[in-house]
């Protein structure tokens, strides 16, 4: 996942809790995109979208 700026602390906690790690080389938060990674990716997007909408 790529953000325009550094994500805030709560967003980074959600990413880390769902297995995402910061890749300085790619400039993105990433994890393997397989069946085990699809659901956490959807969960992160839902969580941070809800947090940003408030």
PDB file of N, H, CA, C and O in Angstrom:
ATOM      1  N   UNK A   1       0.848  -1.159   0.000  1.00  0.00           N
ATOM      2  CA  UNK A   1       0.000   0.000   0.000  1.00  0.00           C
ATOM      3  C   UNK A   1       0.894   1.222   0.000  1.00  0.00           C
ATOM      4  O   UNK A   1       1.894   1.285   0.715  1.00  0.00           O
ATOM      5  N   UNK A   2       0.519   2.179  -0.807  1.00  0.00           N
ATOM      6  H   UNK A   2      -0.293   2.128  -1.388  1.00  0.00           H
ATOM      7  CA  UNK A   2       1.300   3.404  -0.926  1.00  0.00           C
ATOM      8  C   UNK A   2       0.445   4.565  -0.432  1.00  0.00           C
ATOM      9  O   UNK A   2      -0.723   4.701  -0.797  1.00  0.00           O
ATOM     10  N   UNK A   3       1.049   5.385   0.397  1.00  0.00           N
ATOM     11  H   UNK A   3       1.998   5.274   0.694  1.00  0.00           H
ATOM     12  CA  UNK A   3       0.380   6.556   0.956  1.00  0.00           C
ATOM     13  C   UNK A   3       1.092   7.806   0.449  1.00  0.00           C
ATOM     14  O   UNK A   3       2.299   7.764   0.211  1.00  0.00           O
ATOM     15  N   UNK A   4       0.378   8.916   0.279  1.00  0.00           N
ATOM     16  H   UNK A   4      -0.602   8.951   0.472  1.00  0.00           H
ATOM     17  CA  UNK A   4       1.026  10.143  -0.190  1.00  0.00           C
ATOM     18  C   UNK A   4       2.035  10.701   0.820  1.00  0.00           C
ATOM     19  O   UNK A   4       3.032  11.313   0.437  1.00  0.00           O
ATOM     20  N   UNK A   5       1.769  10.487   2.095  1.00  0.00           N
ATOM     21  H   UNK A   5       0.959   9.990   2.406  1.00  0.00           H
ATOM     22  CA  UNK A   5       2.650  10.921   3.180  1.00  0.00           C
ATOM     23  C   UNK A   5       2.812   9.766   4.153  1.00  0.00           C
ATOM     24  O   UNK A   5       2.183   8.720   3.995  1.00  0.00           O
ATOM     25  N   UNK A   6       3.652   9.958   5.155  1.00  0.00           N
ATOM     26  H   UNK A   6       4.162  10.808   5.283  1.00  0.00           H
ATOM     27  CA  UNK A   6       3.831   8.938   6.184  1.00  0.00           C
ATOM     28  C   UNK A   6       2.503   8.735   6.918  1.00  0.00           C
ATOM     29  O   UNK A   6       1.917   9.699   7.412  1.00  0.00           O
ATOM     30  N   UNK A   7       2.022   7.484   6.993  1.00  0.00           N
ATOM     31  H   UNK A   7       2.497   6.702   6.592  1.00  0.00           H
ATOM     32  CA  UNK A   7       0.763   7.236   7.713  1.00  0.00           C
ATOM     33  C   UNK A   7       0.899   7.582   9.193  1.00  0.00           C
ATOM     34  O   UNK A   7       1.981   7.489   9.772  1.00  0.00           O
ATOM     35  N   UNK A   8      -0.218   7.981   9.787  1.00  0.00           N
ATOM     36  H   UNK A   8      -1.097   8.056   9.316  1.00  0.00           H
ATOM     37  CA  UNK A   8      -0.201   8.298  11.222  1.00  0.00           C
ATOM     38  C   UNK A   8      -0.010   7.022  12.047  1.00  0.00           C
ATOM     39  O   UNK A   8      -0.085   5.914  11.516  1.00  0.00           O
ATOM     40  N   UNK A   9       0.234   7.188  13.334  1.00  0.00           N
ATOM     41  H   UNK A   9       0.295   8.089  13.765  1.00  0.00           H
ATOM     42  CA  UNK A   9       0.513   6.049  14.214  1.00  0.00           C
ATOM     43  C   UNK A   9      -0.590   4.986  14.201  1.00  0.00           C
ATOM     44  O   UNK A   9      -0.281   3.802  14.067  1.00  0.00           O
ATOM     45  N   UNK A  10      -1.870   5.369  14.336  1.00  0.00           N
ATOM     46  H   UNK A  10      -2.121   6.331  14.445  1.00  0.00           H
ATOM     47  CA  UNK A  10      -2.912   4.330  14.330  1.00  0.00           C
ATOM     48  C   UNK A  10      -2.933   3.523  13.020  1.00  0.00           C
ATOM     49  O   UNK A  10      -3.136   2.309  13.038  1.00  0.00           O
ATOM     50  N   UNK A  11      -2.724   4.198  11.904  1.00  0.00           N
ATOM     51  H   UNK A  11      -2.559   5.184  11.890  1.00  0.00           H
ATOM     52  CA  UNK A  11      -2.708   3.501  10.614  1.00  0.00           C
ATOM     53  C   UNK A  11      -1.530   2.544  10.537  1.00  0.00           C
ATOM     54  O   UNK A  11      -1.678   1.418  10.063  1.00  0.00           O
ATOM     55  N   UNK A  12      -0.366   2.975  10.995  1.00  0.00           N
ATOM     56  H   UNK A  12      -0.245   3.890  11.381  1.00  0.00           H
ATOM     57  CA  UNK A  12       0.809   2.091  10.986  1.00  0.00           C
ATOM     58  C   UNK A  12       0.592   0.894  11.899  1.00  0.00           C
ATOM     59  O   UNK A  12       1.026  -0.212  11.579  1.00  0.00           O
ATOM     60  N   UNK A  13      -0.077   1.100  13.037  1.00  0.00           N
ATOM     61  H   UNK A  13      -0.430   1.999  13.298  1.00  0.00           H
ATOM     62  CA  UNK A  13      -0.363  -0.020  13.938  1.00  0.00           C
ATOM     63  C   UNK A  13      -1.276  -1.043  13.265  1.00  0.00           C
ATOM     64  O   UNK A  13      -1.066  -2.248  13.399  1.00  0.00           O
ATOM     65  N   UNK A  14      -2.288  -0.564  12.543  1.00  0.00           N
ATOM     66  H   UNK A  14      -2.459   0.415  12.434  1.00  0.00           H
ATOM     67  CA  UNK A  14      -3.199  -1.465  11.825  1.00  0.00           C
ATOM     68  C   UNK A  14      -2.433  -2.241  10.754  1.00  0.00           C
ATOM     69  O   UNK A  14      -2.613  -3.450  10.607  1.00  0.00           O
ATOM     70  N   UNK A  15      -1.591  -1.552  10.019  1.00  0.00           N
ATOM     71  H   UNK A  15      -1.444  -0.570  10.138  1.00  0.00           H
ATOM     72  CA  UNK A  15      -0.798  -2.225   8.989  1.00  0.00           C
ATOM     73  C   UNK A  15       0.086  -3.309   9.602  1.00  0.00           C
ATOM     74  O   UNK A  15       0.112  -4.439   9.114  1.00  0.00           O
ATOM     75  N   UNK A  16       0.796  -2.974  10.652  1.00  0.00           N
ATOM     76  H   UNK A  16       0.775  -2.056  11.048  1.00  0.00           H
ATOM     77  CA  UNK A  16       1.698  -3.937  11.294  1.00  0.00           C
ATOM     78  C   UNK A  16       0.927  -5.106  11.888  1.00  0.00           C
ATOM     79  O   UNK A  16       1.361  -6.254  11.790  1.00  0.00           O
ATOM     80  N   UNK A  17      -0.219  -4.816  12.508  1.00  0.00           N
ATOM     81  H   UNK A  17      -0.571  -3.884  12.588  1.00  0.00           H
ATOM     82  CA  UNK A  17      -1.020  -5.875  13.126  1.00  0.00           C
ATOM     83  C   UNK A  17      -1.545  -6.865  12.092  1.00  0.00           C
ATOM     84  O   UNK A  17      -1.873  -8.003  12.427  1.00  0.00           O
ATOM     85  N   UNK A  18      -1.624  -6.432  10.838  1.00  0.00           N
ATOM     86  H   UNK A  18      -1.358  -5.508  10.565  1.00  0.00           H
ATOM     87  CA  UNK A  18      -2.122  -7.290   9.772  1.00  0.00           C
ATOM     88  C   UNK A  18      -1.005  -7.829   8.884  1.00  0.00           C
ATOM     89  O   UNK A  18      -1.254  -8.279   7.765  1.00  0.00           O
ATOM     90  N   UNK A  19       0.218  -7.783   9.384  1.00  0.00           N
ATOM     91  H   UNK A  19       0.421  -7.417  10.292  1.00  0.00           H
ATOM     92  CA  UNK A  19       1.328  -8.422   8.693  1.00  0.00           C
ATOM     93  C   UNK A  19       2.023  -7.599   7.633  1.00  0.00           C
ATOM     94  O   UNK A  19       2.868  -8.125   6.908  1.00  0.00           O
ATOM     95  N   UNK A  20       1.695  -6.328   7.520  1.00  0.00           N
ATOM     96  H   UNK A  20       1.009  -5.901   8.108  1.00  0.00           H
ATOM     97  CA  UNK A  20       2.360  -5.473   6.542  1.00  0.00           C
ATOM     98  C   UNK A  20       3.665  -4.952   7.121  1.00  0.00           C
ATOM     99  O   UNK A  20       3.763  -4.693   8.320  1.00  0.00           O
ATOM    100  N   UNK A  21       4.658  -4.801   6.268  1.00  0.00           N
ATOM    101  H   UNK A  21       4.578  -5.012   5.293  1.00  0.00           H
ATOM    102  CA  UNK A  21       5.958  -4.269   6.666  1.00  0.00           C
ATOM    103  C   UNK A  21       6.357  -3.181   5.696  1.00  0.00           C
ATOM    104  O   UNK A  21       6.018  -3.228   4.514  1.00  0.00           O
ATOM    105  N   UNK A  22       7.080  -2.201   6.205  1.00  0.00           N
ATOM    106  H   UNK A  22       7.355  -2.163   7.165  1.00  0.00           H
ATOM    107  CA  UNK A  22       7.545  -1.088   5.393  1.00  0.00           C
ATOM    108  C   UNK A  22       8.717  -1.543   4.528  1.00  0.00           C
ATOM    109  O   UNK A  22       9.665  -2.143   5.034  1.00  0.00           O
ATOM    110  N   UNK A  23       8.658  -1.264   3.248  1.00  0.00           N
ATOM    111  H   UNK A  23       7.888  -0.776   2.837  1.00  0.00           H
ATOM    112  CA  UNK A  23       9.749  -1.560   2.332  1.00  0.00           C
ATOM    113  C   UNK A  23      10.344  -0.246   1.859  1.00  0.00           C
ATOM    114  O   UNK A  23       9.769   0.407   0.988  1.00  0.00           O
ATOM    115  N   UNK A  24      11.489   0.162   2.416  1.00  0.00           N
ATOM    116  H   UNK A  24      11.956  -0.369   3.123  1.00  0.00           H
ATOM    117  CA  UNK A  24      12.109   1.409   1.978  1.00  0.00           C
ATOM    118  C   UNK A  24      12.479   1.372   0.498  1.00  0.00           C
ATOM    119  O   UNK A  24      12.406   2.386  -0.196  1.00  0.00           O
ATOM    120  N   UNK A  25      12.871   0.205   0.033  1.00  0.00           N
ATOM    121  H   UNK A  25      12.930  -0.618   0.597  1.00  0.00           H
ATOM    122  CA  UNK A  25      13.282   0.076  -1.364  1.00  0.00           C
ATOM    123  C   UNK A  25      12.113   0.362  -2.302  1.00  0.00           C
ATOM    124  O   UNK A  25      12.292   1.019  -3.328  1.00  0.00           O
ATOM    125  N   UNK A  26      10.924  -0.120  -1.965  1.00  0.00           N
ATOM    126  H   UNK A  26      10.779  -0.654  -1.131  1.00  0.00           H
ATOM    127  CA  UNK A  26       9.740   0.100  -2.800  1.00  0.00           C
ATOM    128  C   UNK A  26       8.961   1.352  -2.387  1.00  0.00           C
ATOM    129  O   UNK A  26       8.132   1.849  -3.149  1.00  0.00           O
ATOM    130  N   UNK A  27       9.226   1.855  -1.193  1.00  0.00           N
ATOM    131  H   UNK A  27       9.899   1.452  -0.574  1.00  0.00           H
ATOM    132  CA  UNK A  27       8.486   3.015  -0.706  1.00  0.00           C
ATOM    133  C   UNK A  27       7.031   2.693  -0.452  1.00  0.00           C
ATOM    134  O   UNK A  27       6.150   3.516  -0.701  1.00  0.00           O
ATOM    135  N   UNK A  28       6.776   1.482   0.051  1.00  0.00           N
ATOM    136  H   UNK A  28       7.492   0.814   0.253  1.00  0.00           H
ATOM    137  CA  UNK A  28       5.400   1.039   0.245  1.00  0.00           C
ATOM    138  C   UNK A  28       5.308   0.067   1.408  1.00  0.00           C
ATOM    139  O   UNK A  28       6.292  -0.562   1.798  1.00  0.00           O
ATOM    140  N   UNK A  29       4.106  -0.040   1.952  1.00  0.00           N
ATOM    141  H   UNK A  29       3.307   0.471   1.635  1.00  0.00           H
ATOM    142  CA  UNK A  29       3.801  -1.067   2.943  1.00  0.00           C
ATOM    143  C   UNK A  29       3.381  -2.287   2.151  1.00  0.00           C
ATOM    144  O   UNK A  29       2.537  -2.188   1.260  1.00  0.00           O
ATOM    145  N   UNK A  30       3.958  -3.439   2.463  1.00  0.00           N
ATOM    146  H   UNK A  30       4.644  -3.520   3.187  1.00  0.00           H
ATOM    147  CA  UNK A  30       3.653  -4.616   1.662  1.00  0.00           C
ATOM    148  C   UNK A  30       3.599  -5.888   2.489  1.00  0.00           C
ATOM    149  O   UNK A  30       4.121  -5.962   3.602  1.00  0.00           O
ATOM    150  N   UNK A  31       2.957  -6.874   1.913  1.00  0.00           N
ATOM    151  H   UNK A  31       2.533  -6.814   1.009  1.00  0.00           H
ATOM    152  CA  UNK A  31       2.966  -8.253   2.403  1.00  0.00           C
ATOM    153  C   UNK A  31       2.665  -9.130   1.204  1.00  0.00           C
ATOM    154  O   UNK A  31       2.220  -8.635   0.169  1.00  0.00           O
ATOM    155  N   UNK A  32       2.899 -10.414   1.331  1.00  0.00           N
ATOM    156  H   UNK A  32       3.260 -10.816   2.173  1.00  0.00           H
ATOM    157  CA  UNK A  32       2.669 -11.309   0.200  1.00  0.00           C
ATOM    158  C   UNK A  32       1.198 -11.282  -0.189  1.00  0.00           C
ATOM    159  O   UNK A  32       0.317 -11.361   0.667  1.00  0.00           O
ATOM    160  N   UNK A  33       0.941 -11.169  -1.479  1.00  0.00           N
ATOM    161  H   UNK A  33       1.657 -11.104  -2.175  1.00  0.00           H
ATOM    162  CA  UNK A  33      -0.424 -11.195  -1.983  1.00  0.00           C
ATOM    163  C   UNK A  33      -0.753 -12.632  -2.375  1.00  0.00           C
ATOM    164  O   UNK A  33      -0.533 -13.059  -3.508  1.00  0.00           O
ATOM    165  N   UNK A  34      -1.280 -13.350  -1.411  1.00  0.00           N
ATOM    166  H   UNK A  34      -1.459 -13.003  -0.490  1.00  0.00           H
ATOM    167  CA  UNK A  34      -1.742 -14.719  -1.625  1.00  0.00           C
ATOM    168  C   UNK A  34      -3.054 -14.854  -0.862  1.00  0.00           C
ATOM    169  O   UNK A  34      -3.572 -13.871  -0.333  1.00  0.00           O
ATOM    170  N   UNK A  35      -3.581 -16.049  -0.807  1.00  0.00           N
ATOM    171  H   UNK A  35      -3.160 -16.848  -1.237  1.00  0.00           H
ATOM    172  CA  UNK A  35      -4.866 -16.218  -0.121  1.00  0.00           C
ATOM    173  C   UNK A  35      -4.789 -15.787   1.342  1.00  0.00           C
ATOM    174  O   UNK A  35      -5.774 -15.306   1.900  1.00  0.00           O
ATOM    175  N   UNK A  36      -3.634 -15.957   1.957  1.00  0.00           N
ATOM    176  H   UNK A  36      -2.833 -16.348   1.503  1.00  0.00           H
ATOM    177  CA  UNK A  36      -3.479 -15.541   3.354  1.00  0.00           C
ATOM    178  C   UNK A  36      -3.339 -14.035   3.501  1.00  0.00           C
ATOM    179  O   UNK A  36      -3.506 -13.511   4.602  1.00  0.00           O
ATOM    180  N   UNK A  37      -3.040 -13.331   2.430  1.00  0.00           N
ATOM    181  H   UNK A  37      -2.904 -13.756   1.535  1.00  0.00           H
ATOM    182  CA  UNK A  37      -2.839 -11.891   2.489  1.00  0.00           C
ATOM    183  C   UNK A  37      -4.009 -11.065   1.994  1.00  0.00           C
ATOM    184  O   UNK A  37      -4.098  -9.876   2.297  1.00  0.00           O
ATOM    185  N   UNK A  38      -4.895 -11.670   1.246  1.00  0.00           N
ATOM    186  H   UNK A  38      -4.822 -12.636   0.999  1.00  0.00           H
ATOM    187  CA  UNK A  38      -6.011 -10.905   0.663  1.00  0.00           C
ATOM    188  C   UNK A  38      -6.976 -10.376   1.728  1.00  0.00           C
ATOM    189  O   UNK A  38      -7.348  -9.203   1.701  1.00  0.00           O
ATOM    190  N   UNK A  39      -7.373 -11.224   2.647  1.00  0.00           N
ATOM    191  H   UNK A  39      -7.071 -12.177   2.669  1.00  0.00           H
ATOM    192  CA  UNK A  39      -8.318 -10.790   3.677  1.00  0.00           C
ATOM    193  C   UNK A  39      -7.729  -9.694   4.560  1.00  0.00           C
ATOM    194  O   UNK A  39      -8.408  -8.696   4.803  1.00  0.00           O
ATOM    195  N   UNK A  40      -6.485  -9.835   5.056  1.00  0.00           N
ATOM    196  H   UNK A  40      -5.934 -10.645   4.858  1.00  0.00           H
ATOM    197  CA  UNK A  40      -5.917  -8.741   5.853  1.00  0.00           C
ATOM    198  C   UNK A  40      -5.822  -7.430   5.067  1.00  0.00           C
ATOM    199  O   UNK A  40      -6.015  -6.357   5.639  1.00  0.00           O
ATOM    200  N   UNK A  41      -5.529  -7.502   3.779  1.00  0.00           N
ATOM    201  H   UNK A  41      -5.371  -8.374   3.315  1.00  0.00           H
ATOM    202  CA  UNK A  41      -5.463  -6.279   2.974  1.00  0.00           C
ATOM    203  C   UNK A  41      -6.827  -5.599   2.919  1.00  0.00           C
ATOM    204  O   UNK A  41      -6.923  -4.379   3.046  1.00  0.00           O
ATOM    205  N   UNK A  42      -7.875  -6.387   2.732  1.00  0.00           N
ATOM    206  H   UNK A  42      -7.797  -7.378   2.629  1.00  0.00           H
ATOM    207  CA  UNK A  42      -9.228  -5.824   2.718  1.00  0.00           C
ATOM    208  C   UNK A  42      -9.590  -5.247   4.075  1.00  0.00           C
ATOM    209  O   UNK A  42     -10.218  -4.192   4.160  1.00  0.00           O
ATOM    210  N   UNK A  43      -9.191  -5.943   5.143  1.00  0.00           N
ATOM    211  H   UNK A  43      -8.681  -6.800   5.074  1.00  0.00           H
ATOM    212  CA  UNK A  43      -9.480  -5.476   6.503  1.00  0.00           C
ATOM    213  C   UNK A  43      -8.775  -4.149   6.790  1.00  0.00           C
ATOM    214  O   UNK A  43      -9.362  -3.246   7.387  1.00  0.00           O
ATOM    215  N   UNK A  44      -7.522  -4.036   6.365  1.00  0.00           N
ATOM    216  H   UNK A  44      -7.045  -4.770   5.880  1.00  0.00           H
ATOM    217  CA  UNK A  44      -6.775  -2.783   6.561  1.00  0.00           C
ATOM    218  C   UNK A  44      -7.455  -1.653   5.803  1.00  0.00           C
ATOM    219  O   UNK A  44      -7.673  -0.578   6.361  1.00  0.00           O
ATOM    220  N   UNK A  45      -7.790  -1.881   4.547  1.00  0.00           N
ATOM    221  H   UNK A  45      -7.613  -2.754   4.094  1.00  0.00           H
ATOM    222  CA  UNK A  45      -8.438  -0.826   3.756  1.00  0.00           C
ATOM    223  C   UNK A  45      -9.751  -0.392   4.394  1.00  0.00           C
ATOM    224  O   UNK A  45     -10.045   0.802   4.457  1.00  0.00           O
ATOM    225  N   UNK A  46     -10.541  -1.348   4.865  1.00  0.00           N
ATOM    226  H   UNK A  46     -10.303  -2.318   4.813  1.00  0.00           H
ATOM    227  CA  UNK A  46     -11.816  -1.013   5.503  1.00  0.00           C
ATOM    228  C   UNK A  46     -11.586  -0.216   6.789  1.00  0.00           C
ATOM    229  O   UNK A  46     -12.290   0.758   7.057  1.00  0.00           O
ATOM    230  N   UNK A  47     -10.598  -0.635   7.576  1.00  0.00           N
ATOM    231  H   UNK A  47     -10.026  -1.426   7.358  1.00  0.00           H
ATOM    232  CA  UNK A  47     -10.326   0.025   8.851  1.00  0.00           C
ATOM    233  C   UNK A  47      -9.824   1.444   8.642  1.00  0.00           C
ATOM    234  O   UNK A  47     -10.314   2.378   9.278  1.00  0.00           O
ATOM    235  N   UNK A  48      -8.841   1.614   7.748  1.00  0.00           N
ATOM    236  H   UNK A  48      -8.443   0.855   7.231  1.00  0.00           H
ATOM    237  CA  UNK A  48      -8.280   2.960   7.582  1.00  0.00           C
ATOM    238  C   UNK A  48      -9.225   3.865   6.811  1.00  0.00           C
ATOM    239  O   UNK A  48      -9.187   5.081   6.996  1.00  0.00           O
ATOM    240  N   UNK A  49     -10.067   3.314   5.958  1.00  0.00           N
ATOM    241  H   UNK A  49     -10.098   2.326   5.808  1.00  0.00           H
ATOM    242  CA  UNK A  49     -11.064   4.143   5.260  1.00  0.00           C
ATOM    243  C   UNK A  49     -12.090   4.664   6.246  1.00  0.00           C
ATOM    244  O   UNK A  49     -12.500   5.822   6.165  1.00  0.00           O
ATOM    245  N   UNK A  50     -12.507   3.821   7.172  1.00  0.00           N
ATOM    246  H   UNK A  50     -12.174   2.880   7.238  1.00  0.00           H
ATOM    247  CA  UNK A  50     -13.463   4.226   8.202  1.00  0.00           C
ATOM    248  C   UNK A  50     -12.863   5.246   9.140  1.00  0.00           C
ATOM    249  O   UNK A  50     -13.548   6.169   9.581  1.00  0.00           O
ATOM    250  N   UNK A  51     -11.582   5.085   9.450  1.00  0.00           N
ATOM    251  H   UNK A  51     -11.026   4.335   9.091  1.00  0.00           H
ATOM    252  CA  UNK A  51     -10.896   6.023  10.343  1.00  0.00           C
ATOM    253  C   UNK A  51     -10.724   7.377   9.694  1.00  0.00           C
ATOM    254  O   UNK A  51     -10.829   8.405  10.363  1.00  0.00           O
ATOM    255  N   UNK A  52     -10.460   7.390   8.396  1.00  0.00           N
ATOM    256  H   UNK A  52     -10.375   6.555   7.853  1.00  0.00           H
ATOM    257  CA  UNK A  52     -10.258   8.650   7.686  1.00  0.00           C
ATOM    258  C   UNK A  52     -11.564   9.353   7.380  1.00  0.00           C
ATOM    259  O   UNK A  52     -11.584  10.567   7.178  1.00  0.00           O
ATOM    260  N   UNK A  53     -12.653   8.604   7.342  1.00  0.00           N
ATOM    261  H   UNK A  53     -12.636   7.618   7.506  1.00  0.00           H
ATOM    262  CA  UNK A  53     -13.950   9.210   7.038  1.00  0.00           C
ATOM    263  C   UNK A  53     -14.524   9.933   8.253  1.00  0.00           C
ATOM    264  O   UNK A  53     -15.375  10.811   8.106  1.00  0.00           O
ATOM    265  N   UNK A  54     -14.073   9.579   9.431  1.00  0.00           N
ATOM    266  H   UNK A  54     -13.382   8.866   9.551  1.00  0.00           H
ATOM    267  CA  UNK A  54     -14.627  10.184  10.650  1.00  0.00           C
ATOM    268  C   UNK A  54     -14.131  11.592  10.859  1.00  0.00           C
ATOM    269  O   UNK A  54     -14.503  12.238  11.838  1.00  0.00           O
TER     270      UNK A  54
END
